Amino acid sequence: AELINTMASAMASVTASDRPRLWQSMMIWAALLCCLLCVLFSHAQYEYQEQATVDDSINPKPKVRRRLTDDVDHDMDLEHVLHLATRTAEDTFTEDSLQPFRVLFIVTTLSEYDKGTRGTVNGADRLKDLVLPLLVDGVESMVQRGWSVDVYLICGFEELKESRMLMIQNALPDGVGLEVWDDAIPYYYEKKFNQQLKRPDQAIEYAPHGLSRQHRFVVRDKLMEYDFFVAFEDDIRITADHVINFLEMSTQIDRMRRAAEHSPDGKAHVEGAVEDDRTVRGKSMDKATVGNDLVQDPMTADELKRLWPGFVRAEVLDTRDGQPHPLLDGQTPALDNFKWKQFVPASMGYEQSFGTVDPNVCCDLDSPRTPPNPTKDDLVLWETDISATGVRHYPGDIGWAAAMPVEDRADVGSYWSGEGNVYNDPSFKRPRRVDSLLGQQAGWMATRSQVLYFHEHACPGGFLPHFDGKDWYHDSLQTRNGAVEFWSGGYQLFGRCFLNRILSLDPARFSRQILYHSSNNKQKTKGRDKFIRLSQFLGQLYTVKERALTSLQGDTVE
């Protein structure tokens, strides 16, 4: 105030002709004073940050991720959601105290019409003949159970015309909401590995590989509006059976997690475990913290948190064109001489003891593009094989299950199919990040609480936007190679987030972990040695189970 009074007195004492120069001088001094204050503030902030860095190096603070909500009972969420999902349709309308099970069904589609690549017919109406029958089939199966379902369609093409929108709305059951995001391909600047622009005159351009990322923005926006999220590629059949089985298995895992937390030794144990007479246990051959010989070992709560119900894609053998099928042709058809058969034959006795694979659960679809009335021997797998798989007897109702490929550092342990030099090659190591064996499942499903677990705990950099930290190299769209598999195929969850996928050895549950890849084009475009019948793959898993049990006697598998 004193400075202002002094300045005002000075202005009053000078002549009118000198006032502009005095005013100019005062403004210069004010600017210099502001600069000095900025320098002093920056220096003080730098000193504080330096001291904070030193303090953190001595007493590091845990990183706190940006939270989306605290209004969720994570501990019992799965039990509640499972109850909502498994009520009868009649109960849904009579239990006034409980809201219906709310599902957001997200489908991402790149093209409205096929382009003639990957075994498709150029110009064929993909939206009407492939995507829509799958969508209606899946949504109807959910609505029939009394669920409240909305559809969110993410389109890579420029515009979904009003007539096509009306076609979809008329095909969906009454009461199902529809929202469309067309022209959803993001833009980006292509950069080098050092995050500099690739060229000095680099222009902004489409990032079609980023279309598979866009569903994460939808999930974040809608997170508090739904109990369950289903997000898959446009040619995958998802029904209520898949959702309920996923919830049941997730709940069984979570019950064991809670049991481990309250156990005196902090572990969940297999009830009625077989006597283990082994005196020597296997050691890790890579960065895993466990060996490849775990059969019925107890599990900690942290290990059970990383256990996840997985899926495998399948196709139905299509012989409708009357031409010799590449997997069935020849004196020794490829499907009768599947890979690794001599080392791990299929034990098909499980079909008499436990039942068979049910092809109707995954693949009985009324569509002009898919073969009708499939049998169990028509279902084929191509995206993984027995060499990358293990089995384990998990605690509680989880029971015997197959362990799918996972990052070595994330592995919670199983009995690998190659344990004991089964493949007659001492240098053969358990496949980990082999793209052809990872088992891309073309999407994911989860409860709201599970999504929050991904985002806030399991996944470095988070599972939902914004993907802007160092874990994303400050630009998530720079991951061009394998981007579809990373975002929508589950690779982020089963690679970076360290989740361990399992497939139940119960044929009824196993059938509900099979997803129909209804484009049905891989069987005639992929190498013949990649394919095996799903029923025979399950038979191989039973062979590995038998060997795992034999190993507990201290015997050597021959």
N, C-alpha and C positions, 0 to 999 in steps of 0.2 A: 504494500500500500504506500509506503514511504517513497519507493522508487517511482511509482505512478504519479504521486503528488509532485515530486521533483521534476519529472518530465513535463507535467502540465504547467508548472511555473516557468520552466525554460521556454516553452512554446509561447506563453503569454508575454515574456519580456523581449522577444525578438520582433523585428519589424516584419511586416507582411511579406516583403521580398525575400527575406532569409528563411522563412518557415519551410519552404519545400526542401532546401538543402539540409536543414536540421532534421526534418522528418526522415529524409533518405539516410542520414548518418545513424539515426536511432534504429531504423529497420535493419541496417547492416549489423549493428552491435547485437540486436535481438537474435538475428540469425546465427551469429557466432556463438552466442550464449546457448542456444538450442543445440548446436553441434557439440559443444563441450559437454552438455548434460547427457547427450546420446552416447558419447565416448565413455563417460564415467559409468553409465548404466550398463553398457555392453561389457565393460571390464569387470564390473561386479558380478554380472550374470556368468561370465566365463569362469571367474574364480569359484562361484558356487557350483557350477557344473563339474569343474575339475575336482573339487572336494567331494562332490557326490559320487563321481567315478571312483575315487580312491575308497570312499566308504563302501560302495557296492562291491568292490573287489575284495574287501575284507569281510563284509557282512552282506553277501548278495541277497537281493530281495527277489521273491518269486514274481514272475511276469504275470500280470493280470490282463486277460484278454477282454476286449470290449464285450459286455454282456448284453444279450437281447432282452431277457426278461428274468425276473426272479419269481414269477408267479406260477411256478410249476413244482409239484411234488415229485421229483425225479425218482424217489425210492419206490413209490407204489404206482407210478404212472402206467406201467405195462399191465399190471393186474386190472386196473380200471379200464384201460382201452380194450383189453381182451374181453372183459365182461360186456362192454358196449357192442363189440363186434360179433359176439357169439350168442347174444339174445335172439330169440325167435322174432320173426317179423311181427307176430301178434304182440309180443311183449314190448316191442318198440313203441307201439301206439297206445299201450295201456299203462306203462310205468311213467307217470307224470313227473316224477322226481328226476328222471334221467333224460338227457337230450339224446337224439339219435347219433349214431356213429358218423362223424363228418369226414369225408374223404375227398381230397383234391387229386384228380387223375390228370397228370400232365403228360402230354405227348409232344415230342419234337419231330418235325418232318422237314426235310430239306427241299423236296421237290413235289410239286402237285402232279406232275406227269413224269413217267420214267424216261431216262435219257439213253437207254440202250446199252449201258455199261453194266458190268458184273452180272451178266446173264439175264438182264431184263430186256423187254421189248420197247424200242424207242416210241414214245408217244402214248404208251399205255396209261390209262387213267389210274394212277397210283392211289390218289385220295379216295376215289369211289370204290375201287375194286379190292384194295388191300387195307388201307388205313381204317376206313369207316366200318367195314365188317368186324374187324378186331376191336375197335373202340366200342361199338354197340354191344358186342358179345360180352366184353368185360364189364361194362357199366351195368348191363341188365342183370348179370350174375350178382352184382352188389346191391342193386336196388331191390331185387327179390328178397334180400335178407333184411330189408327195412333200413338200409343205410342211406344217408343223405350224401349224394355224390354230385360234384361239379367237375366239369371238364375244362382244362386250359390247353389250348392248341397253340403251339409255337411254330410259326411257319418261316422257312427260309426264302420263300418266293415273295415277290413284291406285293401282291394283293390277293386276298381271298374275296372273290366277287360275291355280291349279295345272294345270287342264286345258289352258289355253292354253300354259303353259310346256312341258307334256308334248308338245303338238302341235309346237312348235318343235324340241324335242330329238329327237323321232322323225323329223323331216324332214331334220335336218342329218346329214352323213356321220358314220360311226363315228369316235370318237376326237376329235371337235371339242368343245372345252369351251364352255359357255354360262354367262354371268353376266348378271344382270338388275338394273338399278337402276330400280325403279319409283317413282312419286311424286317424280320428280327435279327438279321445278320449284323453284327457290330462292325464298326470301323476301327482301324488302327494304323499306326506307322510301323512299317517293318524296320527292325533294328538288328544290329550286329550283337555278338555275344557280350560286348562291353556296354550294351544298352545305348550306344550311339546310333544315329540314323544310318541306314545302310548306304545312302547316297546323299550328297549335299542338297540335291533338289528333290529329296524323297517326298512324295505326295501321300496324302491320306488315301486309304484304299479299303475295300471290303476284306473282312476276316472270316471267310466261310467256316474255317476250322473253329471259330468261336461260337457258332450257333449252339453247339452242345453245352456251352456254359450258361446260356441265357435262362435256363429253368431255375438256376440258383437265385436269380433276382426275384422270380415269381414266388419261390418258397419263402424268401425273406419277407416279401410284402404280405404274404397270406399266412404267415406262421401261426398267428394267434386265432385264426378263423377256422382251423381244421384240426382234427385229432390224428390224421394219418395222411401221408403223402406218398404217391406212386408216381415215379418219373422215369419213363422208359422211351426208347427209340420207337419209331412208328410201325415197325413190323414185328413187335413182340406181343404175344398174347398173355394178358394178365387178368386173372379172374379172382373172385372172392375166395376160392380154395387156396390160391397162392398167399393171399393176405392173411387168412386165418392160420394157416400152417406156419407162416413167418412169425405171427404174434405168439402162437403157442410155443414155438421153439425159443423165441426171444424171452418169453416169460420163464420157461424152464431154466434157461441160462441165468437169468436174473435172480431166481430163487436160490440157485447154488451160490451166486455171488454174495447174496445176503447171508446165507448159511456160513460161508467162509469167514465173513466179517465178524460173525458172532461165535465162531469156533475157538476153543482154547488155543489151538495151534495156528489159527488164522488160515485154515485150509478146508476145502470141501473134499470128502473122501467118497470113493466108490463103495457102495454097500455090497456085501457079499463078494468082495474081491477075491480072485484066485490066488492061491499061495505063490509067491514069487521066490523061486529058488536060485535066481541068477546071482552069481558072486562077482561078476564083472559087468559094468554098465558101459554103454557106448559113449564116446565123446563127440563133441561138435566137430564137423569137418569144414565149417565156415564161420560166419560171425554170429550164429545162433548161440544162445546161452545154454541150450540143452542138446543132448544127443538125439539120434534118430530111432531110439528104442523104447520110447515111453508108451506103455500099454494102459495102465490103470493108475498112474501116479496121481496123488492128491494135487489139487489146484488152488492157488491163492485167489483172492478176490480180484487183484489186478489182472491176473491171467484170464479169469472168467469175463472181466470187462471187455477183453479184446476178442472174445468168441462171438461169432456172428453167423446166422443162418444164410447160407449162400444159395446161388442158383447156377444152373448150367443150361446153355442153349441147345436145342435139338431141332432137327428137321425130320420130315416124314418122307420116306422114299417115294418118289413120284415116277411111275412107269406109264402114265396115261398117254404118252405120245407114241407108244408102241415100239420105240427104239430100244436097243440093248442098253441097259443102265450100266454106267462105268463101275459101279460098286457091286453089281450082281453078275457081270459078264465074265466069260472065260472058264477054263477048267477048274481053276481054284479062285473063286470070287474073292475080292479084297476083304469083304466082310467076314468071310470064313477063315481068313488068314490074317487076323488083325495084329497090329504091332505088339511086340513083347509077349505074344501068346505062348512061345516056348518057355519063357521064364516065369510068367505069371498067368497060368491058364485060368479060365473062368469056372468057378465052382457053382454050377447051376442048381445044386441041391437046395439052395435057399428058397427056390420057388415052391417046393413042396412043404418046406418048414414054415416059411413066413409070408408067402404070397408073391405075386408077380407085379411087375411094373404096369401101371394102369395108363394106357395111351390116351384115354378119353379126357383125363384131367388136364393135360397140357395141350392136346393137339386135335381134338374133335371139333373142328370149326367149319361152319357153313359159309364157304367163300368160293368164288369162281377160280381163285388162284391156288387152292390147296386141295390135296387128295382127300376124298371122303373116307370115313370108316377106317382109320388107321389101326393096326395091330401093334402089340408090344415089339415085335421084331422089325417094324417099319421105322422105329425111332432111332436116329443115329446122332452120334456125338463126334465133334471134330476139333474142339478148342482146348482139350487137355488130354492126357492119357495116364495110365497107371504109374508110369515112371516118375511122375511129378507129385504123386499122391501118397498119403499115409492113412492109417486108421487109428482110432483110440477109443477106449471105453471111458466116457466122460461121466462125472458124478451125477446122481439124481436121475430124473426122467430123461435127461439128454441121451444117455445110453451110448451105444456104439455108433460112431459116425466117421465119415471120411474127412480128412484134413486136406483142403485144397491148397494149391501153391501160395506161398506168402513170402514176403521179404525175410531173409534169414535172421536179421536182428529182431524181428517181430515174432518169430515162431515160439508158440507156447508148448510145442512138443507133440509128437505122435510117433507111431511105429511106421517108418517109411517102408514102402514096397521093396526098396532095394537093400534093406538091412541084411547083413550077412553075405554080402557080395552076390546077391541073387542074379544080377545081370552079368556075372562072370567077367567083370572088368573092375579091378581094384581102384582104378583112377576115376571111375564114374561117380560123380557127386550128385547129390539131390538137386534137381533143377529148381531154381528160384525165380529169377527175373527173365525167363525165356518167353518171349512174346507169344510163340505158338502154343505154349502150354499153360498160360495164365488163367484161361477160362473166362473170357470177357462175357459179362452177363447183360450188357446193353442197357443198364439202368440200375435203379435202386429203389427201395421202399423203406419207410421208417415212420415211427411215431414222432410227434412234436418233441417229446423229451429226448428221443434218440438223436434227432437233428441237432438239438442243443448240445448234446454230448459230443457229437462230431465237431461242432463249431467251437465250443468253449474248452474242450479238453483233448480230444483225440487227434485232431488234424492241425499240424503246424500251419500257421497263417489263417486258420479258420476254414469252415466249410461253406459259408455264405459271404456275400459281398460285405465290405468292399475288399477286393483282392489287391491291396496296395502296399503291403509291407515287404520287408526283405525276403520273406519266405516265397514271395512271388516275383522276386527280382524287380519289384516296383512296376511290373507290367505283365499280368497273367496271360495276355494274348500272344506273348512271344513264344509260348510252348505250342509250336505248330505240329511237330511230329507226334502222332498219337494223341492229339488233343481230344478227339471224340471218345476214345477209350478212357482217357484220363477223367473227363468230366462226366460223361453219361455211362461209361462202361464199368464204372466201379474201381478203376485203377487207383484213383486217389485214396479211396477208402482202404483198399487192400494192399496198397504200397506205402504211400506217405503216412497214412493214418494208422497203420500197423494192425488192422483188424484181421482176425483169422477166420476164414470162411469154413463152415462145415456142412456136409451133406449126410443126412441120416441114412443108416443102413436098413432101416425099416422101409420095405418097398412102398408102403402106403404114403409115408412122409416123403420118401425119395421122389415119388411120382409128382408130388406137389412142389418140388424144387426144380422141376424141369420146365423151361420156358420155350415155347414154340417160336422159332425164327421163321415166320410165315412167308417171307420172301422165297424161302425154299430153294435158293440159288447156289448155296455153297457146295452141295453134293455133286454138282456137275462142273464146278470151277476150281475146286481145291484138289490137291493131290490125294490119290486113293488111299495111300498108307496112313492118312490122318484119321480115317473114320473107323468107328466101332459102334455096334449096337449098344444102346443104353442098358439093355438087360444083361449083356455080356460084360459091360464095364462094371455093373453092380456085382456080377459074379466074380470078377477079378478082385473087387474089394473084399468079398467074403473069403477069397483065398488068402489075402493078406491078413484078415482077421484070424483065420485058422493058424497061420504062421506066427502071429503075434502071441496067441495063447500058448502055442507050443514053445515059444522062446522062454516063457516063464518057468518052464521045467528045467531050464539050463541046457536044453538041447540045441544043436546047430541045425538051422533050416537047410535042407538039401534041395 
